[in-house]
Each structure stands twice: as structure tokens, then as C-alpha cells.
Amino acid sequence: MAIQIERHDEEGGLRLEVRGDVDMTTGDRLEQELLRAETEEPATLVLDLSRVEFFDSTGLQILLDADVRAHATDRRLVVVPGTGEAARVLALTQVADRLNVAVIE
């Protein structure tokens, strides 16, 4: 499945809502959207992965890189994994404790 990324301006930040698969073939698009969002310097960037159907090591590396960039620029990256594939990968790799993970309804 292809990837869809919707941008939502929110008070104090920006939210990227991702749907579909995050893998080797779609990861570059997600990475580019994150980099573009970061150039706008939002205080908080929310990456909503709750509707992602497939999430592999490519997606995990993109998250970790974005987290490093956020810390380096004193900004906040919030990851919303939902209860699906992204949440499962974060739990299996024990990375959730390193990231700012939130549950947003």
C-alpha cells in the first residue's frame, strides 16, 4: 500500500498524520515530509502513526533520526503510535521509552 501524509496546523505546532505502509519504498517520502515540517520550526511536531498498516526498520530509523534532530534544536517530537503496527515495533525494539510517545484520541 502507498503512503499518505496529511499535514494539520495546530496551536503551537504541526501534526503529520501518516496512513499506509512505512517501509523502504515509502520511507523517503516520510523523511522528506518530516524535514520540510522541521524547516517551519514548530515548537511541537506530532507524528501520528496510528493509521499505519506496516512499519519496519526503515520507519524506526526515520523516527530515531527525527528525535535526534528535535533534541538538537530544542523542539519537541511527539510520536502517536496508536495500537497497531507502529506500536508493536516500538514495543518489540524497546524504543518507546526513548521517544516522547503519546496517546491522542
N, CA, C and O atoms as CSV, one atom per row, in Angstrom:
chain,resi,resn,atom,element,x,y,z
A,1,MET,N,N,0.842,-1.184,0.000
A,1,MET,CA,C,0.000,0.000,0.000
A,1,MET,C,C,0.887,1.248,0.000
A,1,MET,O,O,1.956,1.262,0.611
A,2,ALA,N,N,0.448,2.249,-0.664
A,2,ALA,CA,C,1.165,3.522,-0.702
A,2,ALA,C,C,1.043,4.245,0.634
A,2,ALA,O,O,0.276,3.848,1.511
A,3,ILE,N,N,1.806,5.294,0.760
A,3,ILE,CA,C,1.774,6.095,1.969
A,3,ILE,C,C,1.015,7.391,1.686
A,3,ILE,O,O,1.133,7.976,0.609
A,4,GLN,N,N,0.246,7.818,2.661
A,4,GLN,CA,C,-0.454,9.103,2.593
A,4,GLN,C,C,-0.057,9.891,3.832
A,4,GLN,O,O,-0.050,9.359,4.942
A,5,ILE,N,N,0.273,11.160,3.634
A,5,ILE,CA,C,0.677,12.004,4.747
A,5,ILE,C,C,-0.128,13.293,4.683
A,5,ILE,O,O,-0.061,14.032,3.700
A,6,GLU,N,N,-0.882,13.555,5.729
A,6,GLU,CA,C,-1.675,14.775,5.812
A,6,GLU,C,C,-1.061,15.691,6.854
A,6,GLU,O,O,-0.664,15.248,7.931
A,7,ARG,N,N,-0.985,16.975,6.523
A,7,ARG,CA,C,-0.448,17.990,7.431
A,7,ARG,C,C,-1.607,18.734,8.082
A,7,ARG,O,O,-2.561,19.132,7.413
A,8,HIS,N,N,-1.510,18.913,9.384
A,8,HIS,CA,C,-2.531,19.647,10.124
A,8,HIS,C,C,-1.838,20.675,11.005
A,8,HIS,O,O,-1.085,20.319,11.911
A,9,ASP,N,N,-2.096,21.959,10.734
A,9,ASP,CA,C,-1.578,23.008,11.613
A,9,ASP,C,C,-2.403,22.998,12.885
A,9,ASP,O,O,-3.633,22.982,12.845
A,10,GLU,N,N,-1.720,23.007,14.000
A,10,GLU,CA,C,-2.385,23.002,15.299
A,10,GLU,C,C,-1.772,24.080,16.168
A,10,GLU,O,O,-0.657,24.535,15.916
A,11,GLU,N,N,-2.489,24.477,17.169
A,11,GLU,CA,C,-1.986,25.506,18.067
A,11,GLU,C,C,-0.656,25.066,18.675
A,11,GLU,O,O,-0.580,24.039,19.349
A,12,GLY,N,N,0.375,25.843,18.432
A,12,GLY,CA,C,1.684,25.536,18.985
A,12,GLY,C,C,2.484,24.510,18.220
A,12,GLY,O,O,3.575,24.130,18.644
A,13,GLY,N,N,1.954,24.052,17.087
A,13,GLY,CA,C,2.734,23.058,16.368
A,13,GLY,C,C,2.102,22.575,15.087
A,13,GLY,O,O,1.237,23.223,14.498
A,14,LEU,N,N,2.563,21.421,14.681
A,14,LEU,CA,C,2.157,20.820,13.421
A,14,LEU,C,C,2.011,19.321,13.646
A,14,LEU,O,O,2.799,18.714,14.370
A,15,ARG,N,N,0.996,18.731,13.021
A,15,ARG,CA,C,0.785,17.286,13.127
A,15,ARG,C,C,0.832,16.682,11.735
A,15,ARG,O,O,0.168,17.160,10.816
A,16,LEU,N,N,1.623,15.628,11.589
A,16,LEU,CA,C,1.659,14.842,10.360
A,16,LEU,C,C,0.944,13.526,10.635
A,16,LEU,O,O,1.362,12.753,11.497
A,17,GLU,N,N,-0.120,13.278,9.910
A,17,GLU,CA,C,-0.887,12.049,10.062
A,17,GLU,C,C,-0.519,11.114,8.911
A,17,GLU,O,O,-0.712,11.446,7.741
A,18,VAL,N,N,0.011,9.947,9.256
A,18,VAL,CA,C,0.526,9.002,8.266
A,18,VAL,C,C,-0.425,7.820,8.160
A,18,VAL,O,O,-0.892,7.281,9.163
A,19,ARG,N,N,-0.700,7.431,6.916
A,19,ARG,CA,C,-1.536,6.252,6.657
A,19,ARG,C,C,-0.824,5.368,5.641
A,19,ARG,O,O,-0.091,5.852,4.779
A,20,GLY,N,N,-1.052,4.081,5.758
A,20,GLY,CA,C,-0.472,3.138,4.795
A,20,GLY,C,C,0.741,2.438,5.348
A,20,GLY,O,O,0.795,2.111,6.534
A,21,ASP,N,N,1.723,2.206,4.486
A,21,ASP,CA,C,2.916,1.448,4.845
A,21,ASP,C,C,4.125,2.363,4.947
A,21,ASP,O,O,4.320,3.250,4.117
A,22,VAL,N,N,4.930,2.138,5.970
A,22,VAL,CA,C,6.214,2.834,6.102
A,22,VAL,C,C,7.290,1.760,5.985
A,22,VAL,O,O,7.510,0.964,6.898
A,23,ASP,N,N,7.956,1.765,4.824
A,23,ASP,CA,C,8.979,0.762,4.547
A,23,ASP,C,C,10.026,1.366,3.623
A,23,ASP,O,O,10.072,2.583,3.446
A,24,MET,N,N,10.862,0.526,3.037
A,24,MET,CA,C,11.946,1.008,2.167
A,24,MET,C,C,11.432,1.811,0.978
A,24,MET,O,O,12.090,2.755,0.541
A,25,THR,N,N,10.288,1.455,0.460
A,25,THR,CA,C,9.787,2.139,-0.735
A,25,THR,C,C,9.079,3.456,-0.421
A,25,THR,O,O,8.983,4.322,-1.291
A,26,THR,N,N,8.588,3.619,0.793
A,26,THR,CA,C,7.838,4.831,1.146
A,26,THR,C,C,8.557,5.699,2.168
A,26,THR,O,O,8.159,6.839,2.404
A,27,GLY,N,N,9.599,5.173,2.767
A,27,GLY,CA,C,10.295,5.891,3.837
A,27,GLY,C,C,10.852,7.232,3.411
A,27,GLY,O,O,10.838,8.186,4.188
A,28,ASP,N,N,11.345,7.317,2.181
A,28,ASP,CA,C,11.919,8.575,1.713
A,28,ASP,C,C,10.881,9.692,1.714
A,28,ASP,O,O,11.192,10.831,2.061
A,29,ARG,N,N,9.660,9.368,1.330
A,29,ARG,CA,C,8.600,10.385,1.320
A,29,ARG,C,C,8.314,10.873,2.736
A,29,ARG,O,O,8.151,12.074,2.954
A,30,LEU,N,N,8.252,9.962,3.695
A,30,LEU,CA,C,8.030,10.362,5.083
A,30,LEU,C,C,9.186,11.217,5.581
A,30,LEU,O,O,8.974,12.239,6.233
A,31,GLU,N,N,10.395,10.800,5.277
A,31,GLU,CA,C,11.583,11.554,5.697
A,31,GLU,C,C,11.541,12.981,5.133
A,31,GLU,O,O,11.821,13.943,5.849
A,32,GLN,N,N,11.193,13.110,3.864
A,32,GLN,CA,C,11.133,14.436,3.238
A,32,GLN,C,C,10.044,15.303,3.865
A,32,GLN,O,O,10.248,16.501,4.059
A,33,GLU,N,N,8.904,14.720,4.179
A,33,GLU,CA,C,7.821,15.480,4.835
A,33,GLU,C,C,8.237,15.941,6.228
A,33,GLU,O,O,7.929,17.060,6.635
A,34,LEU,N,N,8.934,15.079,6.950
A,34,LEU,CA,C,9.430,15.460,8.274
A,34,LEU,C,C,10.438,16.599,8.174
A,34,LEU,O,O,10.364,17.565,8.933
A,35,LEU,N,N,11.361,16.489,7.257
A,35,LEU,CA,C,12.371,17.541,7.081
A,35,LEU,C,C,11.722,18.858,6.678
A,35,LEU,O,O,12.114,19.921,7.161
A,36,ARG,N,N,10.738,18.790,5.801
A,36,ARG,CA,C,10.025,20.000,5.382
A,36,ARG,C,C,9.293,20.623,6.562
A,36,ARG,O,O,9.319,21.840,6.742
A,37,ALA,N,N,8.642,19.792,7.364
A,37,ALA,CA,C,7.938,20.295,8.545
A,37,ALA,C,C,8.910,20.926,9.542
A,37,ALA,O,O,8.607,21.950,10.154
A,38,GLU,N,N,10.068,20.309,9.694
A,38,GLU,CA,C,11.066,20.825,10.639
A,38,GLU,C,C,11.595,22.191,10.209
A,38,GLU,O,O,11.966,22.996,11.064
A,39,THR,N,N,11.641,22.472,8.910
A,39,THR,CA,C,12.128,23.775,8.460
A,39,THR,C,C,11.181,24.901,8.879
A,39,THR,O,O,11.582,26.063,8.939
A,40,GLU,N,N,9.945,24.558,9.163
A,40,GLU,CA,C,8.979,25.547,9.645
A,40,GLU,C,C,9.166,25.841,11.131
A,40,GLU,O,O,8.547,26.757,11.673
A,41,GLU,N,N,10.020,25.064,11.779
A,41,GLU,CA,C,10.378,25.217,13.185
A,41,GLU,C,C,9.178,25.252,14.138
A,41,GLU,O,O,9.063,26.165,14.955
A,42,PRO,N,N,8.289,24.266,14.036
A,42,PRO,CA,C,7.194,24.222,15.005
A,42,PRO,C,C,7.735,23.857,16.386
A,42,PRO,O,O,8.672,23.066,16.498
A,43,ALA,N,N,7.155,24.426,17.423
A,43,ALA,CA,C,7.584,24.095,18.785
A,43,ALA,C,C,7.359,22.613,19.064
A,43,ALA,O,O,8.173,21.958,19.716
A,44,THR,N,N,6.241,22.096,18.559
A,44,THR,CA,C,5.916,20.679,18.715
A,44,THR,C,C,5.529,20.113,17.359
A,44,THR,O,O,4.700,20.678,16.645
A,45,LEU,N,N,6.138,19.000,17.021
A,45,LEU,CA,C,5.798,18.271,15.802
A,45,LEU,C,C,5.250,16.923,16.236
A,45,LEU,O,O,5.949,16.131,16.868
A,46,VAL,N,N,3.993,16.670,15.890
A,46,VAL,CA,C,3.343,15.412,16.241
A,46,VAL,C,C,3.349,14.513,15.009
A,46,VAL,O,O,2.884,14.904,13.939
A,47,LEU,N,N,3.874,13.325,15.172
A,47,LEU,CA,C,3.885,12.331,14.105
A,47,LEU,C,C,2.889,11.241,14.484
A,47,LEU,O,O,3.166,10.393,15.332
A,48,ASP,N,N,1.734,11.280,13.842
A,48,ASP,CA,C,0.644,10.360,14.147
A,48,ASP,C,C,0.751,9.130,13.254
A,48,ASP,O,O,0.502,9.200,12.050
A,49,LEU,N,N,1.118,8.019,13.847
A,49,LEU,CA,C,1.292,6.754,13.126
A,49,LEU,C,C,0.160,5.772,13.421
A,49,LEU,O,O,0.266,4.589,13.097
A,50,SER,N,N,-0.906,6.246,14.022
A,50,SER,CA,C,-1.966,5.352,14.476
A,50,SER,C,C,-2.696,4.644,13.333
A,50,SER,O,O,-3.369,3.641,13.567
A,51,ARG,N,N,-2.575,5.145,12.114
A,51,ARG,CA,C,-3.242,4.509,10.978
A,51,ARG,C,C,-2.258,3.834,10.017
A,51,ARG,O,O,-2.602,3.520,8.878
A,52,VAL,N,N,-1.044,3.619,10.491
A,52,VAL,CA,C,-0.034,2.933,9.686
A,52,VAL,C,C,-0.322,1.431,9.730
A,52,VAL,O,O,-0.558,0.867,10.798
A,53,GLU,N,N,-0.300,0.792,8.556
A,53,GLU,CA,C,-0.621,-0.627,8.461
A,53,GLU,C,C,0.614,-1.520,8.468
A,53,GLU,O,O,0.537,-2.687,8.851
A,54,PHE,N,N,1.752,-0.975,8.046
A,54,PHE,CA,C,3.002,-1.728,8.060
A,54,PHE,C,C,4.110,-0.760,8.446
A,54,PHE,O,O,4.159,0.366,7.951
A,55,PHE,N,N,5.001,-1.199,9.332
A,55,PHE,CA,C,6.054,-0.332,9.858
A,55,PHE,C,C,7.281,-1.192,10.102
A,55,PHE,O,O,7.253,-2.096,10.937
A,56,ASP,N,N,8.367,-0.912,9.371
A,56,ASP,CA,C,9.554,-1.734,9.537
A,56,ASP,C,C,10.730,-0.915,10.052
A,56,ASP,O,O,10.547,0.194,10.553
A,57,SER,N,N,11.924,-1.456,9.930
A,57,SER,CA,C,13.114,-0.793,10.466
A,57,SER,C,C,13.390,0.543,9.781
A,57,SER,O,O,14.017,1.424,10.371
A,58,THR,N,N,12.932,0.699,8.552
A,58,THR,CA,C,13.078,1.986,7.863
A,58,THR,C,C,12.334,3.067,8.636
A,58,THR,O,O,12.879,4.139,8.898
A,59,GLY,N,N,11.108,2.786,8.992
A,59,GLY,CA,C,10.310,3.737,9.768
A,59,GLY,C,C,10.912,4.002,11.130
A,59,GLY,O,O,10.912,5.136,11.609
A,60,LEU,N,N,11.420,2.969,11.746
A,60,LEU,CA,C,12.049,3.124,13.058
A,60,LEU,C,C,13.256,4.050,12.969
A,60,LEU,O,O,13.425,4.921,13.822
A,61,GLN,N,N,14.091,3.878,11.963
A,61,GLN,CA,C,15.260,4.742,11.798
A,61,GLN,C,C,14.846,6.185,11.522
A,61,GLN,O,O,15.479,7.113,12.025
A,62,ILE,N,N,13.811,6.381,10.745
A,62,ILE,CA,C,13.303,7.730,10.472
A,62,ILE,C,C,12.860,8.397,11.767
A,62,ILE,O,O,13.140,9.575,11.991
A,63,LEU,N,N,12.171,7.647,12.615
A,63,LEU,CA,C,11.738,8.183,13.920
A,63,LEU,C,C,12.925,8.567,14.792
A,63,LEU,O,O,12.957,9.653,15.371
A,64,LEU,N,N,13.888,7.677,14.878
A,64,LEU,CA,C,15.051,7.946,15.722
A,64,LEU,C,C,15.841,9.153,15.220
A,64,LEU,O,O,16.302,9.966,16.021
A,65,ASP,N,N,16.000,9.275,13.903
A,65,ASP,CA,C,16.700,10.426,13.335
A,65,ASP,C,C,15.941,11.726,13.620
A,65,ASP,O,O,16.546,12.739,13.971
A,66,ALA,N,N,14.627,11.694,13.469
A,66,ALA,CA,C,13.807,12.883,13.733
A,66,ALA,C,C,13.885,13.268,15.207
A,66,ALA,O,O,13.892,14.451,15.547
A,67,ASP,N,N,13.941,12.270,16.072
A,67,ASP,CA,C,14.052,12.536,17.507
A,67,ASP,C,C,15.387,13.214,17.834
A,67,ASP,O,O,15.428,14.149,18.633
A,68,VAL,N,N,16.461,12.749,17.227
A,68,VAL,CA,C,17.782,13.361,17.432
A,68,VAL,C,C,17.765,14.815,16.958
A,68,VAL,O,O,18.277,15.699,17.645
A,69,ARG,N,N,17.178,15.061,15.788
A,69,ARG,CA,C,17.102,16.434,15.275
A,69,ARG,C,C,16.267,17.324,16.188
A,69,ARG,O,O,16.612,18.485,16.412
A,70,ALA,N,N,15.179,16.789,16.712
A,70,ALA,CA,C,14.325,17.575,17.619
A,70,ALA,C,C,15.092,17.965,18.876
A,70,ALA,O,O,15.032,19.117,19.307
A,71,HIS,N,N,15.805,17.025,19.460
A,71,HIS,CA,C,16.587,17.328,20.667
A,71,HIS,C,C,17.687,18.342,20.377
A,71,HIS,O,O,17.965,19.211,21.203
A,72,ALA,N,N,18.308,18.237,19.217
A,72,ALA,CA,C,19.405,19.138,18.857
A,72,ALA,C,C,18.939,20.575,18.664
A,72,ALA,O,O,19.728,21.511,18.792
A,73,THR,N,N,17.657,20.749,18.355
A,73,THR,CA,C,17.126,22.094,18.105
A,73,THR,C,C,16.146,22.544,19.190
A,73,THR,O,O,15.417,23.519,19.006
A,74,ASP,N,N,16.129,21.839,20.312
A,74,ASP,CA,C,15.243,22.170,21.432
A,74,ASP,C,C,13.775,22.243,21.036
A,74,ASP,O,O,13.026,23.104,21.499
A,75,ARG,N,N,13.389,21.327,20.176
A,75,ARG,CA,C,11.982,21.210,19.814
A,75,ARG,C,C,11.454,19.885,20.324
A,75,ARG,O,O,12.212,19.030,20.781
A,76,ARG,N,N,10.155,19.731,20.239
A,76,ARG,CA,C,9.507,18.537,20.778
A,76,ARG,C,C,8.919,17.714,19.639
A,76,ARG,O,O,8.124,18.213,18.842
A,77,LEU,N,N,9.316,16.454,19.574
A,77,LEU,CA,C,8.715,15.496,18.647
A,77,LEU,C,C,7.865,14.548,19.473
A,77,LEU,O,O,8.360,13.902,20.396
A,78,VAL,N,N,6.593,14.466,19.142
A,78,VAL,CA,C,5.678,13.562,19.828
A,78,VAL,C,C,5.239,12.501,18.828
A,78,VAL,O,O,4.770,12.822,17.736
A,79,VAL,N,N,5.392,11.251,19.202
A,79,VAL,CA,C,5.007,10.129,18.349
A,79,VAL,C,C,3.728,9.512,18.896
A,79,VAL,O,O,3.638,9.177,20.077
A,80,VAL,N,N,2.743,9.367,18.019
A,80,VAL,CA,C,1.472,8.730,18.385
A,80,VAL,C,C,1.410,7.410,17.627
A,80,VAL,O,O,1.011,7.384,16.463
A,81,PRO,N,N,1.802,6.305,18.281
A,81,PRO,CA,C,1.858,5.035,17.566
A,81,PRO,C,C,0.509,4.334,17.428
A,81,PRO,O,O,0.372,3.422,16.612
A,82,GLY,N,N,-0.481,4.742,18.207
A,82,GLY,CA,C,-1.754,4.035,18.187
A,82,GLY,C,C,-1.601,2.669,18.821
A,82,GLY,O,O,-0.798,2.489,19.736
A,83,THR,N,N,-2.370,1.706,18.336
A,83,THR,CA,C,-2.303,0.346,18.882
A,83,THR,C,C,-1.921,-0.676,17.817
A,83,THR,O,O,-1.944,-1.879,18.073
A,84,GLY,N,N,-1.575,-0.208,16.642
A,84,GLY,CA,C,-1.289,-1.105,15.527
A,84,GLY,C,C,0.172,-1.444,15.352
A,84,GLY,O,O,0.907,-1.639,16.319
A,85,GLU,N,N,0.575,-1.510,14.101
A,85,GLU,CA,C,1.903,-1.988,13.725
A,85,GLU,C,C,3.040,-1.126,14.280
A,85,GLU,O,O,4.046,-1.661,14.746
A,86,ALA,N,N,2.892,0.185,14.235
A,86,ALA,CA,C,3.949,1.062,14.756
A,86,ALA,C,C,4.141,0.836,16.253
A,86,ALA,O,O,5.275,0.782,16.731
A,87,ALA,N,N,3.054,0.704,16.987
A,87,ALA,CA,C,3.153,0.453,18.428
A,87,ALA,C,C,3.841,-0.882,18.695
A,87,ALA,O,O,4.641,-0.995,19.623
A,88,ARG,N,N,3.535,-1.877,17.897
A,88,ARG,CA,C,4.133,-3.206,18.069
A,88,ARG,C,C,5.646,-3.143,17.847
A,88,ARG,O,O,6.413,-3.714,18.623
A,89,VAL,N,N,6.073,-2.455,16.797
A,89,VAL,CA,C,7.505,-2.352,16.507
A,89,VAL,C,C,8.224,-1.565,17.605
A,89,VAL,O,O,9.314,-1.951,18.027
A,90,LEU,N,N,7.630,-0.477,18.065
A,90,LEU,CA,C,8.251,0.303,19.147
A,90,LEU,C,C,8.379,-0.530,20.415
A,90,LEU,O,O,9.378,-0.428,21.128
A,91,ALA,N,N,7.380,-1.349,20.698
A,91,ALA,CA,C,7.440,-2.202,21.881
A,91,ALA,C,C,8.497,-3.304,21.720
A,91,ALA,O,O,9.269,-3.563,22.643
A,92,LEU,N,N,8.531,-3.943,20.562
A,92,LEU,CA,C,9.491,-5.027,20.319
A,92,LEU,C,C,10.935,-4.546,20.390
A,92,LEU,O,O,11.810,-5.254,20.888
A,93,THR,N,N,11.174,-3.349,19.893
A,93,THR,CA,C,12.537,-2.821,19.862
A,93,THR,C,C,12.890,-2.058,21.138
A,93,THR,O,O,14.022,-1.605,21.304
A,94,GLN,N,N,11.932,-1.921,22.020
A,94,GLN,CA,C,12.114,-1.226,23.300
A,94,GLN,C,C,12.604,0.214,23.115
A,94,GLN,O,O,13.435,0.710,23.876
A,95,VAL,N,N,12.070,0.864,22.090
A,95,VAL,CA,C,12.444,2.237,21.771
A,95,VAL,C,C,11.444,3.239,22.346
A,95,VAL,O,O,11.759,4.422,22.471
A,96,ALA,N,N,10.263,2.786,22.690
A,96,ALA,CA,C,9.222,3.704,23.151
A,96,ALA,C,C,9.654,4.561,24.328
A,96,ALA,O,O,9.236,5.714,24.437
A,97,ASP,N,N,10.480,4.020,25.208
A,97,ASP,CA,C,10.924,4.785,26.372
A,97,ASP,C,C,11.867,5.927,25.986
A,97,ASP,O,O,11.977,6.917,26.710
A,98,ARG,N,N,12.531,5.790,24.869
A,98,ARG,CA,C,13.458,6.837,24.413
A,98,ARG,C,C,12.716,7.993,23.754
A,98,ARG,O,O,13.154,9.141,23.826
A,99,LEU,N,N,11.594,7.688,23.113
A,99,LEU,CA,C,10.826,8.685,22.382
A,99,LEU,C,C,9.751,9.306,23.273
A,99,LEU,O,O,9.385,8.757,24.312
A,100,ASN,N,N,9.265,10.447,22.841
A,100,ASN,CA,C,8.129,11.074,23.512
A,100,ASN,C,C,6.879,10.502,22.863
A,100,ASN,O,O,6.410,11.009,21.844
A,101,VAL,N,N,6.345,9.444,23.458
A,101,VAL,CA,C,5.197,8.727,22.911
A,101,VAL,C,C,3.943,9.184,23.635
A,101,VAL,O,O,3.921,9.284,24.862
A,102,ALA,N,N,2.903,9.461,22.867
A,102,ALA,CA,C,1.648,9.929,23.455
A,102,ALA,C,C,0.474,9.162,22.864
A,102,ALA,O,O,0.523,8.657,21.743
A,103,VAL,N,N,-0.563,9.098,23.655
A,103,VAL,CA,C,-1.826,8.553,23.183
A,103,VAL,C,C,-2.753,9.738,23.003
A,103,VAL,O,O,-3.106,10.420,23.965
A,104,ILE,N,N,-3.141,9.972,21.768
A,104,ILE,CA,C,-4.034,11.084,21.471
A,104,ILE,C,C,-5.268,10.515,20.816
A,104,ILE,O,O,-5.175,9.801,19.817
A,105,GLU,N,N,-6.397,10.818,21.357
A,105,GLU,CA,C,-7.667,10.327,20.823
A,105,GLU,C,C,-8.069,11.147,19.617
A,105,GLU,O,O,-9.114,10.892,19.019
